[in-house]
Amino acid sequence: MGVDLENSWGRCSLPWNGWPEMAAPVLWACCAVLAAATAVVYAQRHSPQEAPHVQYERLGSDVTLPCGTANWDAAVTWRVNGTDLAPDLLNGSQLVLRGLELGHSGLYACFHRDSWHLRHQVLLHVGLKPDPPENVVARPVPSNPRRLEVTWQTPSTWPDPDSFPLKFFLRYRPLILDQWQHVELSDGTAHTITDAYAGKEYIIQVAAKDNEIGTWSDWSVAAHATPWTEEPRHLTTEAQVPETTTSTTSSLAPPPTTKICDPGELGSSGGPSAPFSISVPVTLALAAAAATASSLLIWTTPLFPNARAGNLSLIHLLTTVDWSRI
């Protein structure tokens, strides 16, 4: 409504001689009420209409709302949705609300008590923005190279999850990429990722929000996980070590030759024997046999005395052959 302050005060300043004596106090009372109403309207119409400060608080908590930049001991009045609040809710110029309920949500305004100058406004939302989910864990799914199982817990600061359920928002990406993938879940505290890249490490975070009203929480602490990968099969074949033989050559062994032996007496009784040809393999075999027989005779004679007599002629033959002529 429009109010003409000058005309209003002019009407209240009529000369006394035109009014009965008893009517003067009534007139002044009316003028006082009119002036107060005019001041309130003027203050409200000329107060800066700043955008209200939006504030979220959880159910059951206590909150203190300051009156903008006003001093603690400033004389102020608080209203919520246009209704005056009781003075016992004030701590100086601050408004104190305890044990918040959903009904505490609303537009709170602080006015200077004398001038009704609007000092501050707060749009309070109760039960909206929760703390981030807790204990976010991601695990690989055995034998599934593209799956990750993610679990988390409702924030411990949320007062009543049964009466005020939360919904969740999950985001994930491999570390090699910058683009997130998102999944919104209406209930539950678990989700299985089915499109992960095999063998790539992932980062996963979860946010929470009141199922009816409010805003999303901050992101949770990041969890890291890598999908299941099959362990490589290592071939454990033993190295095949080739067998080696060590051959010893006696100092009596002659150099390779193809000479034909001269006829001679080879028999133990001294009788003549027919001439014969000795090839290279036979020559080498006879030389090795002579060396072996000589060594054997030395070691076996103490154990078997009769062996010397029986083999003497053969050993004598093998050890006295002039190998240089063969």
C-alpha positions as CSV (number, residue, x, y, z in Angstrom):
1,M,0.0,0.0,0.0
2,G,1.1,3.6,-0.6
3,V,1.6,5.9,2.4
4,D,2.1,9.7,2.3
5,L,4.3,10.4,5.3
6,E,4.1,14.2,5.0
7,N,0.3,14.2,4.8
8,S,0.0,11.7,7.6
9,W,2.1,13.7,10.0
10,G,0.3,16.9,8.9
11,R,-3.0,15.4,9.9
12,C,-1.6,14.5,13.3
13,S,-0.5,18.1,13.8
14,L,-3.9,19.8,13.9
15,P,-4.3,22.7,16.3
16,W,-5.5,21.8,19.8
17,N,-8.2,24.4,19.9
18,G,-10.2,22.5,17.3
19,W,-10.4,19.3,19.4
20,P,-12.0,18.5,22.7
21,E,-9.5,18.0,25.5
22,M,-10.2,14.3,25.9
23,A,-9.7,13.6,22.2
24,A,-6.1,14.7,22.2
25,P,-4.6,11.5,23.7
26,V,-6.5,9.3,21.3
27,L,-5.4,11.3,18.3
28,W,-1.8,11.0,19.4
29,A,-2.1,7.2,19.8
30,C,-3.5,6.9,16.4
31,C,-0.7,8.9,15.0
32,A,1.9,6.7,16.7
33,V,0.4,3.5,15.3
34,L,0.3,5.0,11.9
35,A,3.9,6.2,12.1
36,A,5.1,2.7,13.2
37,A,3.2,1.0,10.3
38,T,4.6,3.5,7.9
39,A,8.2,2.9,9.2
40,V,7.8,-0.9,8.8
41,V,6.5,-0.6,5.2
42,Y,9.2,2.0,4.4
43,A,11.9,-0.2,5.8
44,Q,10.7,-3.3,4.0
45,R,10.3,-1.5,0.7
46,H,13.7,0.2,0.9
47,S,15.7,-2.7,2.3
48,P,18.2,-4.3,-0.1
49,Q,16.5,-7.5,-1.3
50,E,19.6,-9.7,-1.3
51,A,19.3,-13.3,-2.4
52,P,18.9,-15.6,0.7
53,H,21.8,-17.7,1.8
54,V,21.0,-21.4,1.1
55,Q,22.0,-23.6,4.0
56,Y,21.7,-27.4,4.4
57,E,21.6,-29.1,7.8
58,R,21.0,-32.7,8.8
59,L,18.2,-34.0,10.9
60,G,18.6,-33.9,14.6
61,S,21.5,-31.5,14.5
62,D,21.7,-28.0,16.2
63,V,22.3,-24.9,14.1
64,T,23.1,-21.3,14.9
65,L,22.1,-18.7,12.3
66,P,23.9,-15.3,12.5
67,C,22.1,-12.1,11.6
68,G,24.4,-11.3,8.7
69,T,27.1,-8.8,9.8
70,A,25.2,-7.5,12.7
71,N,27.0,-7.3,16.1
72,W,26.3,-10.1,18.6
73,D,24.4,-7.7,20.9
74,A,22.4,-5.9,18.2
75,A,18.7,-5.6,18.8
76,V,17.1,-7.8,16.1
77,T,14.0,-9.7,15.4
78,W,13.8,-13.1,13.5
79,R,11.0,-14.4,11.4
80,V,10.5,-17.7,9.5
81,N,8.2,-17.7,6.5
82,G,6.8,-14.3,7.7
83,T,6.0,-15.5,11.3
84,D,7.8,-13.9,14.3
85,L,10.0,-16.3,16.3
86,A,10.1,-16.4,20.1
87,P,12.8,-14.2,21.7
88,D,14.0,-17.2,23.8
89,L,15.4,-18.7,20.6
90,L,17.9,-15.9,20.4
91,N,21.5,-15.8,21.6
92,G,22.2,-12.2,21.2
93,S,21.5,-11.4,17.6
94,Q,21.9,-15.1,16.6
95,L,19.1,-17.6,16.1
96,V,19.6,-21.0,17.7
97,L,17.7,-24.0,16.5
98,R,18.1,-27.4,18.3
99,G,17.2,-30.9,17.3
100,L,16.3,-30.0,13.7
101,E,13.3,-31.6,12.1
102,L,11.9,-31.5,8.6
103,G,9.5,-28.8,9.8
104,H,12.4,-26.5,10.5
105,S,13.0,-26.0,6.8
106,G,12.0,-22.5,5.6
107,L,13.0,-18.9,4.9
108,Y,14.5,-17.2,7.9
109,A,14.9,-13.4,8.0
110,C,16.6,-11.1,10.5
111,F,15.4,-7.5,10.9
112,H,16.7,-4.6,12.9
113,R,14.2,-4.3,15.8
114,D,13.7,-0.5,15.7
115,S,13.8,0.2,12.0
116,W,12.7,-3.2,10.7
117,H,15.6,-3.0,8.3
118,L,16.2,-6.4,6.7
119,R,19.7,-7.6,7.7
120,H,19.9,-11.2,6.5
121,Q,18.0,-14.1,5.0
122,V,18.7,-17.8,5.2
123,L,16.9,-20.5,3.2
124,L,17.3,-23.5,5.5
125,H,16.9,-27.1,4.2
126,V,16.9,-29.8,6.9
127,G,17.9,-33.4,6.0
128,L,19.3,-32.7,2.6
129,K,23.0,-32.8,2.1
130,P,24.5,-35.9,3.9
131,D,28.2,-36.7,4.5
132,P,29.9,-38.9,1.9
133,P,29.5,-42.7,2.0
134,E,32.1,-44.5,4.1
135,N,34.3,-47.6,3.6
136,V,34.1,-47.7,-0.1
137,V,35.8,-51.0,-1.3
138,A,36.2,-52.4,-4.8
139,R,37.3,-56.0,-5.4
140,P,37.9,-58.1,-8.6
141,V,35.4,-60.8,-9.4
142,P,37.2,-64.2,-9.8
143,S,37.3,-65.5,-13.4
144,N,35.6,-62.3,-14.7
145,P,38.2,-60.0,-16.3
146,R,35.7,-57.2,-16.9
147,R,33.9,-57.0,-13.5
148,L,34.5,-55.2,-10.2
149,E,32.4,-55.5,-7.1
150,V,31.9,-52.2,-5.2
151,T,30.5,-51.9,-1.7
152,W,30.1,-49.0,0.7
153,Q,28.4,-48.0,3.9
154,T,25.8,-45.2,4.7
155,P,27.5,-42.3,6.4
156,S,27.6,-42.8,10.2
157,T,26.4,-39.2,10.7
158,W,23.1,-39.8,8.9
159,P,20.6,-40.0,11.8
160,D,17.9,-42.4,10.6
161,P,18.6,-44.3,7.4
162,D,15.4,-46.4,7.7
163,S,13.1,-43.4,8.0
164,F,15.1,-41.2,5.7
165,P,16.7,-43.5,3.1
166,L,19.5,-42.4,0.9
167,K,20.2,-43.0,-2.8
168,F,23.7,-43.2,-4.2
169,F,25.6,-42.0,-7.2
170,L,28.7,-44.0,-8.3
171,R,31.4,-42.9,-10.7
172,Y,34.3,-44.9,-12.0
173,R,37.1,-44.8,-14.7
174,P,40.3,-46.4,-15.5
175,L,43.4,-44.5,-14.5
176,I,44.5,-44.3,-18.2
177,L,41.4,-42.2,-19.1
178,D,39.9,-39.0,-17.8
179,Q,36.2,-39.6,-18.6
180,W,34.0,-40.9,-15.8
181,Q,31.2,-43.4,-16.1
182,H,28.2,-42.9,-13.8
183,V,25.5,-45.1,-12.2
184,E,22.6,-43.8,-10.0
185,L,21.2,-46.3,-7.5
186,S,17.9,-45.8,-5.8
187,D,18.8,-48.2,-2.9
188,G,21.4,-50.7,-1.7
189,T,25.0,-50.2,-0.8
190,A,26.6,-52.4,-3.5
191,H,27.1,-52.4,-7.3
192,T,28.9,-54.6,-9.8
193,I,30.7,-52.9,-12.6
194,T,30.4,-55.1,-15.7
195,D,32.2,-53.1,-18.4
196,A,35.6,-52.6,-17.0
197,Y,38.7,-52.9,-19.1
198,A,40.6,-56.1,-18.4
199,G,43.8,-55.7,-16.5
200,K,43.4,-51.9,-16.1
201,E,43.5,-50.2,-12.6
202,Y,40.2,-48.4,-11.8
203,I,39.3,-45.5,-9.5
204,I,35.8,-45.6,-7.9
205,Q,33.9,-42.9,-5.8
206,V,30.4,-42.8,-4.4
207,A,28.1,-39.8,-3.4
208,A,24.9,-39.9,-1.4
209,K,21.6,-37.9,-1.4
210,D,18.4,-37.9,0.6
211,N,15.9,-39.9,-1.4
212,E,13.2,-37.1,-1.3
213,I,14.9,-33.7,-0.9
214,G,18.3,-32.2,-0.6
215,T,21.5,-32.2,-2.6
216,W,24.3,-34.7,-3.3
217,S,27.0,-35.1,-0.8
218,D,30.7,-34.7,-1.6
219,W,32.5,-37.6,-3.2
220,S,33.8,-40.3,-1.0
221,V,37.4,-41.3,-0.6
222,A,38.5,-43.0,-3.8
223,A,38.9,-46.8,-3.9
224,H,41.2,-48.5,-6.4
225,A,41.0,-52.0,-7.9
226,T,42.0,-54.0,-11.0
227,P,39.8,-56.6,-12.6
228,W,40.8,-60.2,-12.3
229,T,43.5,-61.5,-14.6
230,E,44.5,-65.1,-15.3
231,E,47.9,-65.9,-14.0
232,P,50.4,-66.9,-16.7
233,R,51.3,-70.5,-16.9
234,H,55.1,-70.9,-16.6
235,L,56.6,-73.9,-18.4
236,T,58.9,-75.7,-16.0
237,T,60.9,-78.0,-18.4
238,E,64.2,-79.2,-17.0
239,A,67.2,-78.4,-19.1
240,Q,68.5,-81.5,-20.9
241,V,72.1,-81.8,-20.1
242,P,73.9,-83.8,-22.8
243,E,75.7,-86.8,-21.5
244,T,79.4,-86.5,-22.0
245,T,82.0,-89.3,-21.8
246,T,85.6,-88.8,-21.0
247,S,88.0,-90.9,-22.8
248,T,91.6,-91.4,-21.8
249,T,94.3,-92.2,-24.1
250,S,97.3,-94.2,-22.9
251,S,100.7,-92.9,-23.5
252,L,101.3,-96.2,-25.2
253,A,98.6,-95.6,-27.9
254,P,100.3,-95.1,-31.3
255,P,99.4,-92.4,-33.7
256,P,96.8,-93.4,-36.4
257,T,98.4,-95.5,-39.1
258,T,97.4,-97.8,-41.9
259,K,100.6,-99.9,-41.9
260,I,100.4,-103.6,-42.3
261,C,102.0,-105.6,-39.5
262,D,105.0,-107.8,-40.4
263,P,104.6,-111.5,-39.7
264,G,105.9,-112.6,-36.4
265,E,105.4,-114.8,-33.5
266,L,102.4,-113.8,-31.5
267,G,101.6,-117.0,-29.8
268,S,102.4,-117.6,-26.1
269,S,104.3,-120.8,-26.9
270,G,106.6,-119.1,-29.3
271,G,105.0,-120.9,-32.3
272,P,104.7,-119.1,-35.7
273,S,101.4,-117.5,-36.6
274,A,100.1,-116.5,-40.0
275,P,100.7,-112.9,-41.1
276,F,97.6,-110.6,-40.8
277,S,96.7,-107.0,-41.5
278,I,95.7,-104.7,-38.6
279,S,93.4,-101.8,-39.4
280,V,93.3,-98.5,-37.6
281,P,90.4,-99.4,-35.3
282,V,92.0,-102.7,-34.3
283,T,95.3,-101.0,-33.6
284,L,93.7,-98.4,-31.3
285,A,91.7,-101.2,-29.6
286,L,94.9,-103.3,-29.0
287,A,96.7,-100.2,-27.6
288,A,93.9,-99.4,-25.2
289,A,93.6,-103.1,-24.2
290,A,97.3,-103.2,-23.5
291,A,97.2,-100.1,-21.2
292,T,94.1,-101.4,-19.4
293,A,95.6,-104.9,-19.0
294,S,98.8,-103.5,-17.6
295,S,97.0,-101.4,-15.1
296,L,94.6,-104.2,-14.2
297,L,97.5,-106.6,-13.6
298,I,99.1,-104.3,-11.2
299,W,95.9,-103.9,-9.1
300,T,94.7,-107.5,-9.3
301,T,97.8,-109.4,-8.7
302,P,97.8,-109.1,-4.9
303,L,94.1,-110.2,-4.8
304,F,94.3,-113.0,-7.5
305,P,97.9,-114.4,-7.7
306,N,96.9,-117.0,-10.3
307,A,95.7,-114.3,-12.7
308,R,99.3,-113.2,-13.5
309,A,100.3,-116.7,-14.7
310,G,97.2,-117.0,-16.9
311,N,97.4,-113.6,-18.6
312,L,101.1,-113.0,-18.6
313,S,101.7,-114.1,-22.2
314,L,98.8,-111.9,-23.5
315,I,100.0,-108.9,-21.5
316,H,103.5,-109.5,-22.6
317,L,102.4,-109.6,-26.1
318,L,100.4,-106.4,-25.9
319,T,103.1,-104.5,-24.0
320,T,106.1,-105.6,-26.1
321,V,104.6,-104.9,-29.5
322,D,106.7,-102.4,-31.4
323,W,103.9,-100.0,-32.2
324,S,106.1,-97.8,-34.2
325,R,106.3,-100.4,-36.9
326,I,102.6,-101.0,-37.2
